Amino acid sequence: MENLCTKTFNGKYNDHSAKDLKKIMKKLKATQGTDVNEIKYVSRVLPDRLSGKDHSEQDCDGELDHDKHINKSFWGYVKNLMYTKELVLPSFSMSDCVSYFMKTLLLVNPNKLFIIPNWIPKLSTPEVPFDLEPPTYDKVTNVIRKMKASGSPCPLDQLSIICFKRCPILRTYLTEIIQQVWSSGTIPTEWKKKHVPL
């Protein structure tokens, strides 16, 4: 329902300036019985119009460079784009999902049979192919660059993120390890350990 409303409001307010939207917002709040979704939409769009951001990214044109927007600001992408788009169906089939979870849960408790509950809705056939390729050096480097240098080192190995930020060869080794783990399909036991300070 919200996606349908958003499409309607996109068409209705696409050509309005920030000044017009301010007046509309004031009028919407003053009018009794106004659709709450319309107020939410205008309040979400207004700050972007004031800052001069391009709103073509909110249109349903399908030509958006999603990777660019995700790398720039993941939560901004989720908030401003994914909420306005139609729900994307998963790219895996139900049988793939069942076999994955059965395998995963059997590793934890091999004597228990996993049965899908009745309340989980049946999924339709995937429309978007899933990218099974392991992360590249560039993707690992981008994640490391976004991490705060002031963060505490890992309590298990005492490695600071600064080492990875300043030493490209360490990032290369880390990428190779991640790619090998990805290809093996199993997570090392050491990666499952956690440390909770008392």
VENPELIN-V298306 format. One line per field, one symbol per residue. ss: DSSP state (H for helix, E for strand, - for the rest). A space follows every 10 residues. Layout:
ss: ???
This chain:
ss: -HHHHHHHHH HHH----HHH HHHHHHHHHH -----HHHHH HHHHHHHHHH H----HHH-- -----HHHHH HH-HHHHHHH -HHH------ ---HHHHHHH HHHHHHHH-- ---------- ---------- ------HHHH HHHHHH---- ---------- HHHHHH-HHH HHHHHHHHHH HHHH----HH HH------
